[in-house]
C-alpha cells in the first residue's frame, strides 16, 4: 500500500465543538490522561456508548442473517413479526 502525503490524508471525522463547565473539563482530561487517550477519543467513546444504549427503531435487524430458513419463510413474516395474517 503506498504511503500518502499528510496533505492527502482523508478521514471520516467531523469536527464539532461542545461546551462543558470547568470541573467536568478537568475531570474528563484527567480521566483521559489516566487511560492514555485524548479528550477527543474519550468523547468519541462516550458518545458511541451512549448512542449504543438507545433502543433501535428496527430491533429485529440484529438477527438479520443469523438464522437459516426456507425460501417460502417470508410468506409468514406478517404473522411472525406483526402477529397478523396480512399487512
C-alpha positions in Angstrom: 0.0 0.0 0.0 1.5 3.3 -1.0 2.2 6.0 1.6 0.1 9.1 1.3 1.3 12.6 2.0 -0.2 14.0 5.2 -1.8 16.7 3.0 -3.7 14.0 1.1 -4.9 12.1 4.2 -8.7 11.9 4.4 -10.7 10.5 7.3 -14.4 10.3 8.1 -14.3 12.6 11.2 -16.5 15.6 11.6 -15.2 18.4 13.8 -17.6 19.7 16.4 -17.5 21.9 19.4 -19.0 21.4 22.8 -19.1 23.5 26.0 -18.6 22.0 29.4 -18.1 23.5 32.8 -14.5 23.8 34.2 -14.9 21.0 36.7 -16.2 18.5 34.1 -13.4 19.5 31.7 -10.7 18.9 34.4 -12.1 15.6 35.4 -12.5 14.4 31.8 -9.0 15.5 31.0 -7.6 13.5 34.0 -9.8 10.5 33.1 -8.5 10.5 29.6 -4.9 11.0 30.7 -5.1 8.0 33.0 -6.2 5.9 30.1 -3.6 7.4 27.8 -6.2 8.6 25.3 -7.0 12.1 24.1 -10.0 14.1 25.4 -11.4 13.8 21.8 -11.1 10.0 21.9 -12.8 9.9 25.3 -15.7 12.0 23.9 -16.0 9.7 20.8 -16.1 6.6 23.0 -18.5 8.1 25.4 -20.8 9.2 22.6 -20.6 5.8 21.0 -21.5 4.1 24.3 -24.4 6.5 24.9 -25.9 6.1 21.4 -25.5 2.3 21.5 -27.7 2.2 24.6 -30.6 3.8 22.7 -33.3 1.4 21.5 -33.0 0.7 17.8 -36.1 1.5 15.7 -35.6 -1.9 14.0 -34.5 -4.2 16.8 -35.2 -7.3 14.6 -32.3 -6.3 12.3 -29.9 -7.5 14.9 -31.0 -11.0 13.9 -30.7 -10.5 10.2 -28.6 -13.2 8.6 -28.1 -15.4 11.6 -30.9 -17.8 11.0 -31.3 -20.4 8.3 -34.6 -20.7 6.6 -36.6 -21.9 3.6 -37.4 -19.8 0.5 -41.1 -19.5 1.4 -40.5 -18.5 5.0 -41.1 -14.8 4.1 -44.7 -15.6 3.3 -45.4 -15.7 7.1 -43.5 -12.6 8.0 -46.6 -10.6 8.9 -47.8 -13.3 11.1 -44.5 -13.8 12.9 -43.4 -10.1 13.2 -46.7 -8.3 13.5 -48.9 -11.1 14.9 -51.4 -10.7 12.0 -52.1 -12.6 8.8 -51.9 -9.8 6.2 -50.4 -6.3 6.2 
